[in-house]
Amino acid sequence: MAGDTVASLIALSLASGITMMVDSVKLANIAVWIVIRNLGTSMVTKDELKHQKDIVEGCYANK
């Protein structure tokens, strides 16, 4: 499921106008982390992705 998540998130982010592949890959990595921490089949919501993205960006803001 992680590979499906990566492929779909990169495709979705590029289709929605994100021009930097690096940003697409960052979002995909965050989405994969959300998926693999759950048991069984799961999906990522927009709110979950935004929340985790804010946490990740906050961790690196002070460095």
Backbone bond lengths (Angstrom), bond angles and torsions (degrees), N, CA, C in turn:
res aa  C-N    CA-C-N  psi(-1)  N-CA   C-N-CA  omega(-1)  CA-C   N-CA-C  phi
1 M - - - 1.449 - - 1.528 111.97 -
2 A 1.303 117.61 -27.04 1.463 119.09 -178.24 1.529 111.04 -65.38
3 G 1.321 117.05 -39.80 1.462 120.30 178.63 1.512 112.31 -64.06
4 D 1.328 116.31 -39.63 1.470 120.39 176.12 1.520 110.92 -62.30
5 T 1.326 115.23 -40.30 1.465 120.13 -179.94 1.523 110.75 -64.04
6 V 1.322 117.23 -44.46 1.465 121.00 179.31 1.523 110.46 -60.90
7 A 1.312 116.56 -50.31 1.470 120.50 -177.89 1.523 111.42 -61.12
8 S 1.312 116.94 -44.61 1.465 119.29 -177.19 1.525 111.79 -70.52
9 L 1.330 117.73 -37.54 1.469 119.69 179.77 1.519 111.65 -69.18
10 I 1.318 117.50 -39.96 1.471 119.61 177.70 1.524 110.06 -64.92
11 A 1.314 117.10 -44.88 1.468 120.44 179.10 1.525 111.26 -62.43
12 L 1.327 116.56 -44.42 1.461 120.73 -179.22 1.525 111.64 -65.23
13 S 1.316 117.00 -43.65 1.466 119.13 -178.42 1.527 111.50 -67.77
14 L 1.319 117.52 -39.93 1.466 119.71 177.52 1.528 111.42 -67.22
15 A 1.334 116.49 -38.57 1.467 120.52 179.07 1.531 111.65 -67.74
16 S 1.340 116.02 -26.78 1.467 119.00 -178.17 1.525 112.67 -88.75
17 G 1.325 117.23 2.04 1.445 119.61 172.25 1.520 116.23 110.82
18 I 1.318 118.99 -0.07 1.462 119.63 176.13 1.525 107.26 -70.16
19 T 1.315 116.55 121.18 1.467 120.13 -173.94 1.523 113.23 -93.89
20 M 1.301 117.58 -18.77 1.461 120.92 -179.25 1.525 110.13 -93.76
21 M 1.309 117.05 118.11 1.454 121.48 178.54 1.522 110.74 -59.20
22 V 1.333 116.89 -32.89 1.468 121.00 179.56 1.523 110.24 -60.39
23 D 1.329 117.85 -41.86 1.459 121.30 178.96 1.524 111.04 -65.60
24 S 1.319 116.91 -38.38 1.460 121.25 177.63 1.529 111.09 -63.52
25 V 1.317 116.17 -42.32 1.464 120.95 -179.69 1.526 110.49 -68.23
26 K 1.323 117.85 -38.26 1.468 120.59 176.38 1.531 110.63 -60.12
27 L 1.324 116.80 -46.70 1.464 120.30 178.26 1.528 111.10 -61.91
28 A 1.320 116.43 -40.95 1.466 120.54 179.20 1.527 110.93 -63.12
29 N 1.323 117.25 -41.17 1.465 120.42 178.47 1.521 111.81 -63.64
30 I 1.315 116.66 -40.51 1.462 120.02 177.68 1.521 109.90 -64.92
31 A 1.329 117.24 -42.78 1.464 120.98 179.42 1.524 111.31 -63.03
32 V 1.319 117.22 -40.46 1.469 120.61 178.65 1.524 110.26 -63.12
33 W 1.317 117.03 -41.21 1.460 120.04 178.29 1.523 110.76 -59.83
34 I 1.331 117.01 -40.54 1.467 121.04 178.00 1.528 110.11 -63.36
35 V 1.329 117.08 -44.31 1.463 121.66 -176.89 1.525 111.86 -66.86
36 I 1.327 117.58 -45.44 1.464 118.40 -173.14 1.525 113.21 -76.94
37 R 1.316 118.33 -16.29 1.459 118.54 177.24 1.531 112.01 -77.90
38 N 1.337 116.83 -14.03 1.462 121.43 177.77 1.522 110.15 -95.25
39 L 1.311 116.15 146.71 1.462 120.48 175.36 1.517 109.71 -82.05
40 G 1.309 116.25 141.84 1.459 120.72 177.66 1.518 112.14 76.01
41 T 1.309 114.94 -164.03 1.456 121.55 -179.35 1.526 109.31 -76.53
42 S 1.307 116.23 134.65 1.457 119.46 178.46 1.513 110.06 -145.48
43 M 1.296 114.90 167.66 1.458 120.46 176.98 1.517 108.47 -130.72
44 V 1.318 115.12 163.85 1.453 121.82 -179.37 1.517 108.04 -109.00
45 T 1.322 116.30 128.01 1.460 119.61 175.93 1.527 109.37 -91.01
46 K 1.309 115.60 161.04 1.457 121.16 178.20 1.532 110.30 -60.19
47 D 1.330 116.74 -40.47 1.462 120.55 -179.52 1.527 111.46 -65.76
48 E 1.334 117.28 -41.68 1.471 120.50 177.21 1.523 110.88 -61.36
49 L 1.317 115.87 -45.15 1.459 120.71 -178.35 1.528 110.78 -63.35
50 K 1.329 116.44 -44.19 1.464 120.26 178.99 1.525 110.71 -63.71
51 H 1.325 117.45 -43.49 1.465 121.61 -179.42 1.529 110.89 -61.58
52 Q 1.315 117.38 -48.49 1.464 120.91 -179.29 1.529 111.27 -67.28
53 K 1.329 116.96 -36.03 1.467 120.56 177.90 1.520 109.64 -62.90
54 D 1.330 117.41 -42.34 1.463 121.11 178.36 1.526 110.90 -62.21
55 I 1.328 117.30 -39.98 1.458 121.41 178.43 1.524 110.48 -64.26
56 V 1.323 116.79 -47.43 1.467 120.89 -178.87 1.525 110.42 -62.05
57 E 1.317 116.91 -45.87 1.472 119.97 -179.89 1.522 111.15 -64.81
58 G 1.321 117.40 -34.62 1.453 121.21 177.39 1.517 112.54 -66.27
59 C 1.313 116.83 -34.54 1.470 121.09 178.85 1.523 111.53 -65.45
60 Y 1.319 117.19 -34.63 1.454 120.91 -176.96 1.521 113.66 -94.86
61 A 1.320 117.54 -5.88 1.460 120.98 -177.33 1.523 112.34 -67.19
62 N 1.316 117.28 -30.18 1.458 120.85 -176.17 1.523 113.45 -90.36
63 K 1.318 118.24 1.85 1.467 121.04 -176.81 1.504 111.55 -100.01
